[in-house]
Amino acid sequence: MKKLHVRAGDNITVLTGKDKGKHGKIIEVNPDKGRVLVEGVNMATKHVKPKRMDQQGGIIHQEAYIDASNVMLICSKCKKPARTERRIEDSGRKVRVCKKCGQVIDVIKEAAK
């Protein structure tokens, strides 16, 4: 499993592609493939066939995954896209830090092993 610089719930901006410059919130992260699902970005058209008699078919617009390298986290303090780093504080807790302003973004919770 790869570690990504973003996680679900982060506000991001898109760096490249057809949705360049758009902002959104990450809905879902797939660290195995290195892809993220962003609210309102990379909208795909899907034709759905009804599965049951009472279900309606039609055309659905839904978000599709984009590569995590094409998004950048927006810092909550400086309100600009910024790179992040992982840092261990003196107290021993691991945090993500904005490289522009030095603001602590959040605490990294380790997965249970």
N, CA, C and O atoms as a GROMACS GRO file, in nm:
protein
  452
    1MET      N    1   0.084  -0.118   0.000
    1MET     CA    2   0.000   0.000   0.000
    1MET      C    3   0.089   0.124   0.000
    1MET      O    4   0.178   0.137   0.083
    2LYS      N    5   0.063   0.216  -0.095
    2LYS     CA    6   0.138   0.340  -0.106
    2LYS      C    7   0.085   0.443  -0.008
    2LYS      O    8  -0.033   0.443   0.026
    3LYS      N    9   0.174   0.532   0.037
    3LYS     CA   10   0.131   0.645   0.118
    3LYS      C   11   0.106   0.761   0.024
    3LYS      O   12   0.187   0.788  -0.066
    4LEU      N   13  -0.005   0.830   0.044
    4LEU     CA   14  -0.039   0.945  -0.040
    4LEU      C   15  -0.030   1.073   0.041
    4LEU      O   16  -0.040   1.072   0.164
    5HIS      N   17  -0.010   1.184  -0.028
    5HIS     CA   18   0.001   1.314   0.037
    5HIS      C   19  -0.135   1.375   0.070
    5HIS      O   20  -0.142   1.478   0.136
    6VAL      N   21  -0.242   1.312   0.025
    6VAL     CA   22  -0.378   1.360   0.052
    6VAL      C   23  -0.460   1.246   0.111
    6VAL      O   24  -0.425   1.129   0.098
    7ARG      N   25  -0.570   1.282   0.176
    7ARG     CA   26  -0.660   1.182   0.233
    7ARG      C   27  -0.804   1.229   0.218
    7ARG      O   28  -0.828   1.344   0.183
    8ALA      N   29  -0.897   1.141   0.244
    8ALA     CA   30  -1.040   1.172   0.229
    8ALA      C   31  -1.076   1.290   0.320
    8ALA      O   32  -1.037   1.294   0.437
    9GLY      N   33  -1.152   1.384   0.265
    9GLY     CA   34  -1.194   1.502   0.340
    9GLY      C   35  -1.107   1.624   0.316
    9GLY      O   36  -1.146   1.734   0.356
   10ASP      N   37  -0.991   1.609   0.253
   10ASP     CA   38  -0.903   1.723   0.225
   10ASP      C   39  -0.961   1.810   0.114
   10ASP      O   40  -1.023   1.759   0.021
   11ASN      N   41  -0.939   1.941   0.125
   11ASN     CA   42  -0.973   2.033   0.016
   11ASN      C   43  -0.851   2.043  -0.074
   11ASN      O   44  -0.740   2.067  -0.027
   12ILE      N   45  -0.874   2.025  -0.204
   12ILE     CA   46  -0.762   2.020  -0.299
   12ILE      C   47  -0.791   2.109  -0.419
   12ILE      O   48  -0.903   2.157  -0.438
   13THR      N   49  -0.687   2.130  -0.499
   13THR     CA   50  -0.700   2.193  -0.630
   13THR      C   51  -0.639   2.098  -0.733
   13THR      O   52  -0.543   2.027  -0.703
   14VAL      N   53  -0.695   2.098  -0.854
   14VAL     CA   54  -0.648   2.010  -0.960
   14VAL      C   55  -0.538   2.082  -1.038
   14VAL      O   56  -0.557   2.197  -1.078
   15LEU      N   57  -0.424   2.016  -1.060
   15LEU     CA   58  -0.309   2.078  -1.125
   15LEU      C   59  -0.307   2.060  -1.276
   15LEU      O   60  -0.264   2.151  -1.348
   16THR      N   61  -0.354   1.946  -1.326
   16THR     CA   62  -0.346   1.918  -1.469
   16THR      C   63  -0.475   1.853  -1.518
   16THR      O   64  -0.558   1.808  -1.440
   17GLY      N   65  -0.489   1.848  -1.650
   17GLY     CA   66  -0.604   1.780  -1.709
   17GLY      C   67  -0.715   1.875  -1.748
   17GLY      O   68  -0.699   1.997  -1.741
   18LYS      N   69  -0.828   1.818  -1.787
   18LYS     CA   70  -0.941   1.898  -1.835
   18LYS      C   71  -1.004   1.982  -1.725
   18LYS      O   72  -1.071   2.081  -1.754
   19ASP      N   73  -0.985   1.943  -1.599
   19ASP     CA   74  -1.043   2.016  -1.486
   19ASP      C   75  -0.939   2.099  -1.412
   19ASP      O   76  -0.956   2.128  -1.293
   20LYS      N   77  -0.832   2.138  -1.481
   20LYS     CA   78  -0.723   2.215  -1.420
   20LYS      C   79  -0.777   2.343  -1.356
   20LYS      O   80  -0.853   2.418  -1.418
   21GLY      N   81  -0.737   2.367  -1.232
   21GLY     CA   82  -0.778   2.488  -1.160
   21GLY      C   83  -0.903   2.471  -1.076
   21GLY      O   84  -0.934   2.558  -0.995
   22LYS      N   85  -0.975   2.362  -1.092
   22LYS     CA   86  -1.096   2.339  -1.011
   22LYS      C   87  -1.058   2.299  -0.870
   22LYS      O   88  -0.954   2.238  -0.846
   23HIS      N   89  -1.145   2.336  -0.776
   23HIS     CA   90  -1.126   2.301  -0.636
   23HIS      C   91  -1.233   2.202  -0.596
   23HIS      O   92  -1.342   2.202  -0.653
   24GLY      N   93  -1.203   2.117  -0.500
   24GLY     CA   94  -1.302   2.021  -0.453
   24GLY      C   95  -1.255   1.950  -0.328
   24GLY      O   96  -1.143   1.969  -0.281
   25LYS      N   97  -1.343   1.867  -0.278
   25LYS     CA   98  -1.316   1.790  -0.157
   25LYS      C   99  -1.298   1.644  -0.198
   25LYS      O  100  -1.372   1.593  -0.282
   26ILE      N  101  -1.202   1.577  -0.139
   26ILE     CA  102  -1.177   1.437  -0.172
   26ILE      C  103  -1.284   1.351  -0.106
   26ILE      O  104  -1.304   1.356   0.016
   27ILE      N  105  -1.352   1.271  -0.188
   27ILE     CA  106  -1.457   1.181  -0.140
   27ILE      C  107  -1.397   1.048  -0.097
   27ILE      O  108  -1.430   0.995   0.009
   28GLU      N  109  -1.307   0.996  -0.181
   28GLU     CA  110  -1.252   0.862  -0.159
   28GLU      C  111  -1.109   0.856  -0.208
   28GLU      O  112  -1.073   0.922  -0.305
   29VAL      N  113  -1.027   0.775  -0.141
   29VAL     CA  114  -0.887   0.757  -0.178
   29VAL      C  115  -0.860   0.609  -0.200
   29VAL      O  116  -0.903   0.524  -0.121
   30ASN      N  117  -0.790   0.578  -0.310
   30ASN     CA  118  -0.748   0.441  -0.338
   30ASN      C  119  -0.595   0.437  -0.338
   30ASN      O  120  -0.534   0.458  -0.443
   31PRO      N  121  -0.532   0.412  -0.221
   31PRO     CA  122  -0.386   0.417  -0.213
   31PRO      C  123  -0.316   0.308  -0.292
   31PRO      O  124  -0.201   0.326  -0.332
   32ASP      N  125  -0.381   0.194  -0.315
   32ASP     CA  126  -0.319   0.085  -0.390
   32ASP      C  127  -0.292   0.127  -0.535
   32ASP      O  128  -0.188   0.092  -0.592
   33LYS      N  129  -0.385   0.202  -0.593
   33LYS     CA  130  -0.369   0.247  -0.732
   33LYS      C  131  -0.319   0.391  -0.740
   33LYS      O  132  -0.287   0.438  -0.849
   34GLY      N  133  -0.312   0.461  -0.627
   34GLY     CA  134  -0.265   0.599  -0.626
   34GLY      C  135  -0.363   0.696  -0.690
   34GLY      O  136  -0.323   0.790  -0.759
   35ARG      N  137  -0.493   0.672  -0.668
   35ARG     CA  138  -0.596   0.754  -0.730
   35ARG      C  139  -0.692   0.809  -0.626
   35ARG      O  140  -0.709   0.751  -0.518
   36VAL      N  141  -0.756   0.922  -0.660
   36VAL     CA  142  -0.851   0.986  -0.569
   36VAL      C  143  -0.979   1.020  -0.644
   36VAL      O  144  -0.978   1.041  -0.765
   37LEU      N  145  -1.089   1.027  -0.569
   37LEU     CA  146  -1.220   1.065  -0.622
   37LEU      C  147  -1.252   1.202  -0.564
   37LEU      O  148  -1.264   1.216  -0.442
   38VAL      N  149  -1.268   1.303  -0.650
   38VAL     CA  150  -1.288   1.440  -0.604
   38VAL      C  151  -1.428   1.487  -0.642
   38VAL      O  152  -1.475   1.463  -0.753
   39GLU      N  153  -1.493   1.554  -0.548
   39GLU     CA  154  -1.630   1.604  -0.565
   39GLU      C  155  -1.638   1.705  -0.679
   39GLU      O  156  -1.573   1.810  -0.672
   40GLY      N  157  -1.716   1.676  -0.782
   40GLY     CA  158  -1.739   1.769  -0.892
   40GLY      C  159  -1.627   1.777  -0.995
   40GLY      O  160  -1.629   1.865  -1.081
   41VAL      N  161  -1.530   1.687  -0.989
   41VAL     CA  162  -1.416   1.689  -1.081
   41VAL      C  163  -1.413   1.559  -1.160
   41VAL      O  164  -1.445   1.452  -1.107
   42ASN      N  165  -1.376   1.567  -1.289
   42ASN     CA  166  -1.366   1.453  -1.379
   42ASN      C  167  -1.500   1.379  -1.389
   42ASN      O  168  -1.508   1.259  -1.366
   43MET      N  169  -1.603   1.454  -1.425
   43MET     CA  170  -1.737   1.398  -1.436
   43MET      C  171  -1.745   1.309  -1.560
   43MET      O  172  -1.707   1.349  -1.670
   44ALA      N  173  -1.795   1.187  -1.539
   44ALA     CA  174  -1.810   1.090  -1.647
   44ALA      C  175  -1.958   1.061  -1.669
   44ALA      O  176  -2.038   1.065  -1.576
   45THR      N  177  -1.993   1.034  -1.794
   45THR     CA  178  -2.130   1.000  -1.830
   45THR      C  179  -2.142   0.848  -1.836
   45THR      O  180  -2.063   0.781  -1.903
   46LYS      N  181  -2.241   0.795  -1.766
   46LYS     CA  182  -2.260   0.650  -1.760
   46LYS      C  183  -2.404   0.618  -1.800
   46LYS      O  184  -2.498   0.677  -1.748
   47HIS      N  185  -2.419   0.524  -1.894
   47HIS     CA  186  -2.552   0.479  -1.937
   47HIS      C  187  -2.590   0.358  -1.855
   47HIS      O  188  -2.521   0.257  -1.857
   48VAL      N  189  -2.701   0.369  -1.781
   48VAL     CA  190  -2.743   0.264  -1.688
   48VAL      C  191  -2.869   0.196  -1.740
   48VAL      O  192  -2.966   0.262  -1.778
   49LYS      N  193  -2.866   0.065  -1.740
   49LYS     CA  194  -2.980  -0.015  -1.782
   49LYS      C  195  -3.056  -0.055  -1.656
   49LYS      O  196  -2.994  -0.089  -1.555
   50PRO      N  197  -3.189  -0.052  -1.660
   50PRO     CA  198  -3.265  -0.093  -1.541
   50PRO      C  199  -3.244  -0.241  -1.510
   50PRO      O  200  -3.248  -0.326  -1.599
   51LYS      N  201  -3.222  -0.272  -1.384
   51LYS     CA  202  -3.197  -0.411  -1.341
   51LYS      C  203  -3.327  -0.483  -1.307
   51LYS      O  204  -3.340  -0.604  -1.328
   52ARG      N  205  -3.425  -0.408  -1.253
   52ARG     CA  206  -3.554  -0.466  -1.215
   52ARG      C  207  -3.666  -0.393  -1.291
   52ARG      O  208  -3.642  -0.291  -1.356
   53MET      N  209  -3.784  -0.446  -1.282
   53MET     CA  210  -3.899  -0.387  -1.351
   53MET      C  211  -3.932  -0.247  -1.297
   53MET      O  212  -3.970  -0.159  -1.374
   54ASP      N  213  -3.916  -0.225  -1.164
   54ASP     CA  214  -3.953  -0.097  -1.106
   54ASP      C  215  -3.840   0.005  -1.108
   54ASP      O  216  -3.859   0.120  -1.067
   55GLN      N  217  -3.723  -0.034  -1.156
   55GLN     CA  218  -3.608   0.056  -1.159
   55GLN      C  219  -3.603   0.129  -1.293
   55GLN      O  220  -3.637   0.072  -1.397
   56GLN      N  221  -3.559   0.254  -1.289
   56GLN     CA  222  -3.553   0.334  -1.411
   56GLN      C  223  -3.408   0.341  -1.461
   56GLN      O  224  -3.315   0.359  -1.382
   57GLY      N  225  -3.390   0.328  -1.591
   57GLY     CA  226  -3.259   0.342  -1.652
   57GLY      C  227  -3.239   0.485  -1.695
   57GLY      O  228  -3.326   0.570  -1.677
   58GLY      N  229  -3.123   0.512  -1.753
   58GLY     CA  230  -3.098   0.647  -1.803
   58GLY      C  231  -2.950   0.680  -1.806
   58GLY      O  232  -2.864   0.592  -1.797
   59ILE      N  233  -2.923   0.809  -1.818
   59ILE     CA  234  -2.786   0.857  -1.824
   59ILE      C  235  -2.752   0.923  -1.690
   59ILE      O  236  -2.824   1.011  -1.644
   60ILE      N  237  -2.642   0.879  -1.630
   60ILE     CA  238  -2.599   0.930  -1.500
   60ILE      C  239  -2.465   1.002  -1.517
   60ILE      O  240  -2.378   0.955  -1.591
   61HIS      N  241  -2.449   1.114  -1.450
   61HIS     CA  242  -2.321   1.185  -1.446
   61HIS      C  243  -2.261   1.162  -1.307
   61HIS      O  244  -2.322   1.196  -1.206
   62GLN      N  245  -2.140   1.105  -1.304
   62GLN     CA  246  -2.076   1.078  -1.175
   62GLN      C  247  -1.926   1.104  -1.184
   62GLN      O  248  -1.869   1.107  -1.293
   63GLU      N  249  -1.864   1.124  -1.068
   63GLU     CA  250  -1.721   1.150  -1.062
   63GLU      C  251  -1.643   1.024  -1.096
   63GLU      O  252  -1.685   0.913  -1.063
   64ALA      N  253  -1.529   1.042  -1.163
   64ALA     CA  254  -1.438   0.932  -1.192
   64ALA      C  255  -1.306   0.961  -1.121
   64ALA      O  256  -1.276   1.076  -1.088
   65TYR      N  257  -1.228   0.856  -1.098
   65TYR     CA  258  -1.101   0.871  -1.028
   65TYR      C  259  -1.000   0.949  -1.113
   65TYR      O  260  -1.002   0.941  -1.236
   66ILE      N  261  -0.914   1.025  -1.046
   66ILE     CA  262  -0.800   1.090  -1.110
   66ILE      C  263  -0.675   1.054  -1.031
   66ILE      O  264  -0.684   1.013  -0.916
   67ASP      N  265  -0.560   1.068  -1.093
   67ASP     CA  266  -0.435   1.032  -1.026
   67ASP      C  267  -0.404   1.130  -0.914
   67ASP      O  268  -0.426   1.250  -0.929
   68ALA      N  269  -0.354   1.078  -0.802
   68ALA     CA  270  -0.326   1.161  -0.685
   68ALA      C  271  -0.215   1.262  -0.712
   68ALA      O  272  -0.208   1.365  -0.644
   69SER      N  273  -0.128   1.234  -0.810
   69SER     CA  274  -0.021   1.328  -0.840
   69SER      C  275  -0.072   1.453  -0.910
   69SER      O  276   0.001   1.551  -0.921
   70ASN      N  277  -0.196   1.452  -0.956
   70ASN     CA  278  -0.254   1.566  -1.026
   70ASN      C  279  -0.331   1.659  -0.933
   70ASN      O  280  -0.394   1.754  -0.980
   71VAL      N  281  -0.327   1.634  -0.803
   71VAL     CA  282  -0.397   1.721  -0.708
   71VAL      C  283  -0.299   1.773  -0.604
   71VAL      O  284  -0.197   1.709  -0.575
   72MET      N  285  -0.331   1.890  -0.547
   72MET     CA  286  -0.248   1.949  -0.442
   72MET      C  287  -0.337   2.000  -0.331
   72MET      O  288  -0.441   2.062  -0.356
   73LEU      N  289  -0.296   1.974  -0.210
   73LEU     CA  290  -0.371   2.013  -0.091
   73LEU      C  291  -0.374   2.164  -0.076
   73LEU      O  292  -0.273   2.230  -0.100
   74ILE      N  293  -0.489   2.219  -0.035
   74ILE     CA  294  -0.501   2.361  -0.006
   74ILE      C  295  -0.485   2.378   0.145
   74ILE      O  296  -0.561   2.320   0.222
   75CYS      N  297  -0.386   2.457   0.185
   75CYS     CA  298  -0.358   2.480   0.327
   75CYS      C  299  -0.474   2.559   0.389
   75CYS      O  300  -0.525   2.652   0.328
   76SER      N  301  -0.514   2.520   0.511
   76SER     CA  302  -0.626   2.587   0.577
   76SER      C  303  -0.587   2.725   0.629
   76SER      O  304  -0.675   2.810   0.649
   77LYS      N  305  -0.458   2.750   0.653
   77LYS     CA  306  -0.414   2.880   0.706
   77LYS      C  307  -0.387   2.980   0.594
   77LYS      O  308  -0.443   3.090   0.593
   78CYS      N  309  -0.299   2.943   0.498
   78CYS     CA  310  -0.261   3.038   0.393
   78CYS      C  311  -0.355   3.035   0.272
   78CYS      O  312  -0.342   3.118   0.183
   79LYS      N  313  -0.449   2.941   0.268
   79LYS     CA  314  -0.552   2.930   0.163
   79LYS      C  315  -0.494   2.917   0.023
   79LYS      O  316  -0.557   2.958  -0.074
   80LYS      N  317  -0.374   2.859   0.012
   80LYS     CA  318  -0.310   2.838  -0.116
   80LYS      C  319  -0.269   2.693  -0.130
   80LYS      O  320  -0.247   2.625  -0.030
   81PRO      N  321  -0.259   2.644  -0.256
   81PRO     CA  322  -0.208   2.508  -0.275
   81PRO      C  323  -0.064   2.499  -0.225
   81PRO      O  324   0.018   2.585  -0.257
   82ALA      N  325  -0.034   2.396  -0.148
   82ALA     CA  326   0.100   2.385  -0.091
   82ALA      C  327   0.140   2.239  -0.080
   82ALA      O  328   0.057   2.151  -0.061
   83ARG      N  329   0.271   2.216  -0.091
   83ARG     CA  330   0.323   2.083  -0.066
   83ARG      C  331   0.322   2.057   0.084
   83ARG      O  332   0.320   2.151   0.164
   84THR      N  333   0.321   1.931   0.120
   84THR     CA  334   0.319   1.897   0.262
   84THR      C  335   0.437   1.807   0.295
   84THR      O  336   0.496   1.744   0.208
   85GLU      N  337   0.470   1.803   0.422
   85GLU     CA  338   0.572   1.711   0.469
   85GLU      C  339   0.521   1.644   0.595
   85GLU      O  340   0.436   1.698   0.666
   86ARG      N  341   0.575   1.526   0.621
   86ARG     CA  342   0.542   1.454   0.743
   86ARG      C  343   0.652   1.482   0.843
   86ARG      O  344   0.770   1.471   0.811
   87ARG      N  345   0.612   1.518   0.963
   87ARG     CA  346   0.708   1.555   1.065
   87ARG      C  347   0.671   1.488   1.197
   87ARG      O  348   0.553   1.470   1.227
   88ILE      N  349   0.772   1.452   1.275
   88ILE     CA  350   0.749   1.397   1.408
   88ILE      C  351   0.782   1.506   1.508
   88ILE      O  352   0.895   1.555   1.513
   89GLU      N  353   0.683   1.544   1.589
   89GLU     CA  354   0.703   1.649   1.688
   89GLU      C  355   0.780   1.594   1.808
   89GLU      O  356   0.802   1.474   1.819
   90ASP      N  357   0.820   1.684   1.898
   90ASP     CA  358   0.894   1.645   2.018
   90ASP      C  359   0.812   1.549   2.106
   90ASP      O  360   0.868   1.463   2.173
   91SER      N  361   0.680   1.567   2.106
   91SER     CA  362   0.593   1.481   2.187
   91SER      C  363   0.581   1.340   2.129
   91SER      O  364   0.528   1.251   2.195
   92GLY      N  365   0.630   1.320   2.005
   92GLY     CA  366   0.627   1.188   1.943
   92GLY      C  367   0.513   1.166   1.846
   92GLY      O  368   0.508   1.062   1.780
   93ARG      N  369   0.421   1.262   1.834
   93ARG     CA  370   0.310   1.243   1.740
   93ARG      C  371   0.352   1.286   1.601
   93ARG      O  372   0.432   1.378   1.584
   94LYS      N  373   0.297   1.216   1.500
   94LYS     CA  374   0.328   1.243   1.360
   94LYS      C  375   0.224   1.338   1.304
   94LYS      O  376   0.104   1.320   1.326
   95VAL      N  377   0.271   1.441   1.231
   95VAL     CA  378   0.180   1.542   1.177
   95VAL      C  379   0.214   1.571   1.032
   95VAL      O  380   0.326   1.547   0.987
   96ARG      N  381   0.114   1.625   0.958
   96ARG     CA  382   0.136   1.678   0.824
   96ARG      C  383   0.150   1.829   0.838
   96ARG      O  384   0.071   1.893   0.908
   97VAL      N  385   0.251   1.887   0.771
   97VAL     CA  386   0.282   2.029   0.785
   97VAL      C  387   0.287   2.093   0.647
   97VAL      O  388   0.340   2.035   0.552
   98CYS      N  389   0.231   2.215   0.635
   98CYS     CA  390   0.238   2.294   0.512
   98CYS      C  391   0.380   2.346   0.496
   98CYS      O  392   0.435   2.403   0.589
   99LYS      N  393   0.439   2.327   0.378
   99LYS     CA  394   0.577   2.372   0.356
   99LYS      C  395   0.586   2.522   0.331
   99LYS      O  396   0.694   2.579   0.345
  100LYS      N  397   0.475   2.588   0.295
  100LYS     CA  398   0.477   2.732   0.272
  100LYS      C  399   0.476   2.810   0.402
  100LYS      O  400   0.560   2.898   0.424
  101CYS      N  401   0.380   2.779   0.491
  101CYS     CA  402   0.363   2.859   0.612
  101CYS      C  403   0.405   2.787   0.739
  101CYS      O  404   0.416   2.850   0.844
  102GLY      N  405   0.429   2.657   0.733
  102GLY     CA  406   0.471   2.582   0.851
  102GLY      C  407   0.357   2.542   0.943
  102GLY      O  408   0.381   2.492   1.053
  103GLN      N  409   0.234   2.563   0.900
  103GLN     CA  410   0.116   2.531   0.981
  103GLN      C  411   0.094   2.381   0.987
  103GLN      O  412   0.106   2.312   0.885
  104VAL      N  413   0.063   2.328   1.107
  104VAL     CA  414   0.028   2.187   1.121
  104VAL      C  415  -0.110   2.167   1.063
  104VAL      O  416  -0.205   2.232   1.106
  105ILE      N  417  -0.123   2.077   0.966
  105ILE     CA  418  -0.250   2.052   0.901
  105ILE      C  419  -0.335   1.954   0.982
  105ILE      O  420  -0.450   1.982   1.015
  106ASP      N  421  -0.277   1.839   1.013
  106ASP     CA  422  -0.347   1.742   1.095
  106ASP      C  423  -0.250   1.638   1.150
  106ASP      O  424  -0.134   1.631   1.110
  107VAL      N  425  -0.301   1.558   1.242
  107VAL     CA  426  -0.223   1.450   1.302
  107VAL      C  427  -0.242   1.324   1.219
  107VAL      O  428  -0.355   1.291   1.181
  108ILE      N  429  -0.133   1.255   1.191
  108ILE     CA  430  -0.139   1.131   1.113
  108ILE      C  431  -0.169   1.017   1.206
  108ILE      O  432  -0.094   0.993   1.302
  109LYS      N  433  -0.277   0.946   1.180
  109LYS     CA  434  -0.312   0.830   1.260
  109LYS      C  435  -0.257   0.706   1.193
  109LYS      O  436  -0.286   0.680   1.076
  110GLU      N  437  -0.178   0.632   1.264
  110GLU     CA  438  -0.117   0.510   1.208
  110GLU      C  439  -0.222   0.401   1.201
  110GLU      O  440  -0.307   0.389   1.289
  111ALA      N  441  -0.214   0.321   1.096
  111ALA     CA  442  -0.305   0.207   1.079
  111ALA      C  443  -0.268   0.098   1.180
  111ALA      O  444  -0.150   0.075   1.208
  112ALA      N  445  -0.367   0.033   1.234
  112ALA     CA  446  -0.344  -0.074   1.331
  112ALA      C  447  -0.280  -0.192   1.260
  112ALA      O  448  -0.326  -0.235   1.154
  113LYS      N  449  -0.174  -0.245   1.320
  113LYS     CA  450  -0.104  -0.358   1.258
  113LYS      C  451  -0.131  -0.486   1.329
  113LYS      O  452  -0.079  -0.590   1.290
   0.00000   0.00000   0.00000
